[in-house]
């Protein structure tokens, strides 16, 4: 909901998922795909230590065609 944007909820949620992936699932790396126009999500994922690998033009993202930013992070 728009009134909760910028309150840190997404940061806390994604941080918890990263910790779970590391401590419980023993994953070594994570990937994230984001609509390249979604600047707020891209800033969030970069703040959480993900690195932009590539922007894939006209890719399928959840059933729609858009430019997709592809991110990577070692956990």
N, C-alpha and C positions, 0 to 999 in steps of 0.2 A: 504494500500500500504506500502510495506516494508520501504520506505524512511521516513514514518511518525511514525514508531514504536518508542516507548520510548519518544514521545513528550508530553505525558500527555493527549492526546485526549480521550482515553478510560477512564481514571480516571475521567475526567470532565463529560463525557457522563453518566457513571454509577452513579456518585455522583448526577447528575440531576435527574436520574430515581429514585434513593433512596429518594430524597427530594420530588418528585412528589408522590411517593407511600405513604409517610408519611403525607404530608400536604393536598393533594387533594383526594387521595383514602382512607385515614385513615386506611391503613394496619398496622398491629401490628408486622408482621414478614415477612421476605423474605427468599427465598431459591435460591440457584444457583447450577447448575450442570455443571461440567467442565470435559473434557477429562483429565484423571489423568496424562497424559504425557505432558500436556500444562502448563509448569512451569510458564511462564510469566502471563498467565491468573490467575493461582492460587495465585501468589504473589500479583497481582492487587486486587483480591477479598479479600484477607487477609488484605491488606493495608486499605481497605474500611470497615473493622470491621467484616467481616464474619468469622465464625469458622467452621473448618472442622468437620463434624459429622461422616462421614463414606466414605470408598471407596468401591463401589459396583463392584465386578469383573464381567467382561463379560456382561455388561448391554447394553441396547439399548440407544444410544445417537444420535438423529436425523437420525434414520434409519441405523445406523451402530453399530456393537458390539465392545465395548471397555471397559476398566476399567473407571468408572465414579466417580469423587470426588464430594461429596454431601456436600454443605455448607449451613449455617443458620445464620441469623442475626435478632435481634430485632431492630425495627425502632422507 
